[in-house]
Amino acid sequence: MNSQVIKVGMLGGTFDPIHHGHLRSALEVREALGLDRLHMIPAPQPPLRGVPQVSAEQRLALLKTGIGATPGLYADCRELRRAGPSYSIDTLAELRAEYGEQARLVMIIGFDAFLRLPQWHRAGDLLSLAHLVVMARPGYQAPWPEELNELVGSFEVEGANSLMQRPSGGVLMLTLPSMMAISATYIRERLSEGKSVRYLLPEAVEEAIHEKGFYQHFSQHDE
């Protein structure tokens, strides 16, 4: 592979709020895959999840605060500009157009989201645009459903080097070194009860949350 070919990652989520688990995972994925840039993309209205309590713009501001000046991580607002549900296939198409046909484009998701992949909008087209890297989640293991295995089972590769031989089309299961079991739901719950969230998220994010009065009323939904 030409050393000049750019390697780009996409990591979406509600980031409600951004915490050390998200940020450390983003760093470790970037290192493991040798990514030049990792786009962290808040979803305004994830199709398969509940409605977040804090607005998309507010979550984006917290994400930018959490990332700070960390090299290679980028808070990307593109999905906030769309009306209606936010689909990963549309974001991948935009990134592919921006970075070109030879760029190594990777979509990064957690194992729980991976198990729901057959339900995604145009799931069968994802690998034509990008690679799929699945992050192991602490304490969360399950067999692949038959529908999922039929969809992507034949595309699995071993290791980042094999994945990066082509611009797209591979699936890599990746176990991260830290595997920080931090839950955004747990953070929201503690904030609503007036309990400390110190060391669960960046201090600047914690300060911003308290200053704005976010998460005073706990709302149970997926991260």
N, C-alpha and C positions, 0 to 999 in steps of 0.2 A: 504494500500500500504506500502511495506517495505520502511522505511525511507532512506535506502541505495541505492535505485533505483535512478539512475542519470536522471536528466531532462535537455534536451538539445534543444536549439532553432536554427533555421536557418532563417536568414534575408538577402535576396538577393536584389540586386539593381545595378544601374549604379553608384550611389554615385558620381555624376558628377557636382559639387564636394560634398563631405561629408559636412553636415551642422548641426546646432544645432537641427533642426527638426528631422533628422535621429537619432542623438545621444541620444536626450532626449526620443524619442519614444523607442529606444532600451533599455534604462535603465528602463523605466516604464513598458514595456512588460516583461522584466526579473523579475522585482519585482512582478508584478501581477500574473505571472505564477510560481514564485519560481524557476526559471531556474538556474541550476548550471553553465551553460555556454551558451553563445549566439554567434554563428558564424555569423559574418557579411561578406557577400561574394560578392565581385564585379563581375559583369558579363562582360566578354570580348566582347560578341556579342549577346545581348539579342534578341531572335528570333522575338519578336513582337514589337521591338522598333527601333529607328534610330541609326545610328552609332555615338558613342560619339566622341567629338572633341579631348579630351585628352586621351592618351593611357591607356589601362587597368593597366599597371604597374605603371604609374604615379598616377592613381586614387587610386590604392592600397596603394601607399606610402602616399598619403594624408589621406586615411582612417586610416592607422597606426598612423599618426601624430595626427589625431583628437581623436582617442581612448586613446592614451597615456597609462597611467597606470591604467585606469579605471577597477576595478575588474569585472570579469565575461564576459567582451566583448572581442572578439577575431577576428582580421582581418584575414580572411581565403582566401588563394590564390588558392584553388584547381581548380576553374573553369578557371583560367588563363592558366592552363596546358593543357587544352583540345583544340583540333582542331575543327573548325566549330562552329555551334550554341551551346549555353549553355542551357541545359535542367535541370529543377529542379528535375525531377524524378531521374536523374543520381546522382545528389548531395545527395538526400535523401537516395538512395541505398548505397552510400559510407558511409554516416554518420551512417546508421543503422548497417552496417557491422562493423564499428569501435566501436560503443557503445553497441552493443548487442541487442538481441531480446526483453529484458525486459525494456530497457531504454525508457523513455517518450520522444519521438521525435516530435518536433513541427515546422511546417513551418509557418512563419509569413508573411503576405502580406497586402497591403493596399486595401481599398474597391474598388478603381478603377480597380486594377489588378484582384480582386476577380470576378468582373463582366465579365472579359474576360476569366475566368478559363476554360470554355468548349473548348476554342481554344488551350489550352496548350497541349503539347506533352504528350500522355498517361495520360490524366487528370483523367481517371477512375481508375488509379492505385495509385494515390497519397495517398489516405487515407489508403491503405493497408500498407504503410510504415510509415506514420506520422499523427499527428493531423494537422488541419488547423486553425490558428487563424487569424482573419480578423480585422485589425485596422481601426476604424472609421477615416474618413478624414474630416477636417474642411470644412463646406460648401458644402460637396459632399454627396448627398443622391440620391438613385435611387432604384426602385423596382427590385427584382431579376428576370431576364429573365426566361422564362419557362424551357429552356434547362439547366440553372444553378440550378434551383430548383430541377429538376429531377436528376441531377448529385449528389448534396450534401445536398439537403433540409432535408432529413430524418436523417441526421447525426448530426444535430445541438444540442448542449447541453447548459445548463445554468451554467456558472461559471467554474472557473479554477479547483476547487476540483472535479467536475464531469468529467472534461476533463482528469485529471491525474489518473483516476481509471484504465485506460488501456494504453498500449504502443502507440496505434495509433487509428485512425478511427473516431475521433470526429471533429466537427466544432464549433468554438466559436467566436461570434461577441464581440469585445472588444473595449470599449470606453476609451481612455486614459485621465488622468487628465489634462495634459497640452494642448494637441492637437495644437501644434505649426504650424501655417500655413506659413511655409517657403518653397519657391519654388527654386529648383536648377536652373530652367530656369531664374527666376528673378535675382538670384545671377550672373549667367553668363552674363546676359544682362547688369547689373550694372558694372561688371568688364570690359566688352568690351567698355563701355562708360567712363571709368576712374572714376566711382563714388564709394563712400564708401560702403563696405560690412561689416563694423564693427558691431559686436553683432549678425550677421546672422550665422556666423560659428566661430569655435575656432580661437583664435588669432594666434596660431601656424600654423594653416592651411592657414589663410589669408597671413601670412608672407611667407610661402612656395610658394603660388600661385604667389605672386608678385615677389619673387626671381627668379622663373622659367619662368615668363612671360606667364603663362597659361591664357586661355580665353580672349585673346586680340581681337579675332574675334568671335562674337556671332553666335552660331549655334542653331537653334530652333529645339528641339526634346524633347521627354518625359524625365522625371527625371529618 
